[in-house]
Amino acid sequence: MPAPTFRPIAPTDLPTQEFYQFLIGAIAPRPIAFASTVSAAGEVNLSPFSFFNVFSANPPILIFSPANRARDNSEKDTLLNVREVPEVVINIADYALVEQLSLASAEYSKGTNEFAKAGLTEAQSTKVRPPRVAECPAAFECVVEQIIALSDAPGHGNLVVCRVVQAHFREDILLADKPGIDPHKFEAVSRLGGDWYSRLRPENLFTVTRPNRRLGIGFDELPEHLRHSTLLTGNHLARLANTEREALPTPAQIEEVKMEPMVAYLLNKHRHDPAEAQYQLTLLARQWLEEDRVAEAWRVLLLN
């Protein structure tokens, strides 16, 4: 397989708006802060921002970034509001609200209430002045700790550092047996480039065993024939490399796998063609790796 080619682009090679398209297309999906704020005069504003994430648990810190407009370097109403009233509610929308969320991003004139424009309901917050979105399944009432302008150039970002003082979670999205959100019940949405969004669906969920729960052998200790296999991807090899040394199969366990029905069938069918037998066994191991049957895959891959 030929090596992939890459296009090198420095930020100075393109106008800001063109490089921006590469940024938002590649750094995706991005969670969306549906931020509600108020001005000193009490005018409510609601707007989504996808330059957003959580950055600390203690204290609980969320950061989003309203960028100045590239055309004239003017500030958005959200940024003006948090300068006047340093409080914000970061609402988290789900798929059922994505069209209304998008509608709220329109550049209405200052003083327009996007709750009304987007058909959303103001719910009174308990510890901050801006209202939360009643329809959102999660919301974080925050005080603004800092606002950090990243430059003075047109289109620059402004980091709004928010400390959570109160959270609200709709009961039906919570895990039943422990604290947390059930990803099977929360259809989160996120931003890609252009007009594209993504939607969290149960069929797209998967788990990856975190390596901080074990000390795997690593890629460098995988047998060479596995590292250079054309049938096993980096994901397959990483599952093998995340195996602890003491969990590697013994010679007796490797021998025992020959009695597994599918392994026995392949060994018998290709008994006169060792190369084809190895090929088919690797395909079987790959399937087992995708089914998270890592221990069994190891035994097959180490068969001579």
Secondary structure as the mmCIF struct_conf table of DSSP 4:
data_model
#
loop_
_struct_conf.conf_type_id
_struct_conf.id
_struct_conf.beg_label_comp_id
_struct_conf.beg_label_asym_id
_struct_conf.beg_label_seq_id
_struct_conf.end_label_comp_id
_struct_conf.end_label_asym_id
_struct_conf.end_label_seq_id
HELX_LH_PP_P HELX_LH_PP_P1 PRO A 2 THR A 5
HELX_RH_3T_P HELX_RH_3T_P1 PRO A 11 ASP A 13
BEND BEND1 LEU A 14 LEU A 14
HELX_RH_AL_P HELX_RH_AL_P1 THR A 16 ALA A 26
BEND BEND2 ILE A 27 ILE A 27
BEND BEND3 PRO A 29 PRO A 29
STRN STRN1 ARG A 30 ARG A 30
STRN STRN2 ALA A 33 VAL A 38
TURN_TY1_P TURN_TY1_P1 ALA A 40 ALA A 41
STRN STRN3 VAL A 44 PHE A 49
BEND BEND4 SER A 50 PHE A 51
STRN STRN4 PHE A 52 ALA A 57
TURN_TY1_P TURN_TY1_P2 ASN A 58 PRO A 59
STRN STRN5 PRO A 60 PHE A 64
HELX_LH_PP_P HELX_LH_PP_P2 ALA A 67 ARG A 69
TURN_TY1_P TURN_TY1_P3 ALA A 70 ASP A 72
HELX_LH_PP_P HELX_LH_PP_P3 SER A 74 LYS A 76
HELX_RH_AL_P HELX_RH_AL_P2 ASP A 77 GLU A 84
BEND BEND5 VAL A 85 VAL A 85
STRN STRN6 GLU A 87 ILE A 92
STRN STRN7 ASP A 94 ASP A 94
HELX_RH_3T_P HELX_RH_3T_P2 TYR A 95 LEU A 97
HELX_RH_AL_P HELX_RH_AL_P3 VAL A 98 LEU A 103
TURN_TY1_P TURN_TY1_P4 ALA A 104 SER A 105
BEND BEND6 ALA A 106 ALA A 106
HELX_LH_PP_P HELX_LH_PP_P4 TYR A 108 SER A 109
TURN_TY1_P TURN_TY1_P5 LYS A 110 GLY A 111
HELX_RH_AL_P HELX_RH_AL_P4 GLU A 114 ALA A 118
TURN_TY1_P TURN_TY1_P6 GLY A 119 GLY A 119
STRN STRN8 GLU A 122 ALA A 123
BEND BEND7 THR A 126 PRO A 130
HELX_LH_PP_P HELX_LH_PP_P5 PRO A 131 PRO A 131
STRN STRN9 ARG A 132 VAL A 133
TURN_TY1_P TURN_TY1_P7 ALA A 134 GLU A 135
BEND BEND8 CYS A 136 PRO A 137
STRN STRN10 ALA A 138 ALA A 149
BEND BEND9 ASP A 152 ALA A 153
TURN_TY1_P TURN_TY1_P8 PRO A 154 GLY A 155
STRN STRN11 ASN A 158 PHE A 169
HELX_RH_3T_P HELX_RH_3T_P3 GLU A 171 ILE A 173
STRN STRN12 LEU A 174 LEU A 174
BEND BEND10 ALA A 176 GLY A 180
STRN STRN13 ILE A 181 ILE A 181
TURN_TY1_P TURN_TY1_P9 PRO A 183 LYS A 185
STRN STRN14 ALA A 188 ALA A 188
STRN STRN15 VAL A 189 ARG A 191
BEND BEND11 GLY A 193 GLY A 193
TURN_TY1_P TURN_TY1_P10 GLY A 194 ASP A 195
STRN STRN16 TYR A 197 ARG A 199
HELX_RH_3T_P HELX_RH_3T_P4 PRO A 202 ASN A 204
HELX_RH_3T_P HELX_RH_3T_P5 PRO A 211 ARG A 213
BEND BEND12 ARG A 214 ARG A 214
STRN STRN17 GLY A 216 GLY A 216
HELX_RH_3T_P HELX_RH_3T_P6 PHE A 219 GLU A 221
BEND BEND13 LEU A 222 LEU A 222
HELX_RH_AL_P HELX_RH_AL_P5 GLU A 224 ARG A 227
TURN_TY1_P TURN_TY1_P11 HIS A 228 HIS A 228
BEND BEND14 THR A 230 LEU A 231
HELX_RH_AL_P HELX_RH_AL_P6 GLY A 234 ALA A 241
TURN_TY1_P TURN_TY1_P12 ASN A 242 ASN A 242
BEND BEND15 THR A 243 THR A 243
STRN STRN18 GLU A 244 GLU A 244
HELX_RH_3T_P HELX_RH_3T_P7 ARG A 245 ALA A 247
BEND BEND16 LEU A 248 LEU A 248
HELX_LH_PP_P HELX_LH_PP_P6 PRO A 249 THR A 250
HELX_RH_AL_P HELX_RH_AL_P7 PRO A 251 GLU A 256
HELX_RH_3T_P HELX_RH_3T_P8 VAL A 257 MET A 259
BEND BEND17 GLU A 260 GLU A 260
HELX_RH_AL_P HELX_RH_AL_P8 PRO A 261 LYS A 269
TURN_TY1_P TURN_TY1_P13 HIS A 270 HIS A 272
HELX_RH_AL_P HELX_RH_AL_P9 PRO A 274 GLU A 290
TURN_TY1_P TURN_TY1_P14 GLU A 291 ASP A 292
HELX_RH_AL_P HELX_RH_AL_P10 VAL A 294 LEU A 301
TURN_TY1_P TURN_TY1_P15 LEU A 302 LEU A 302
#
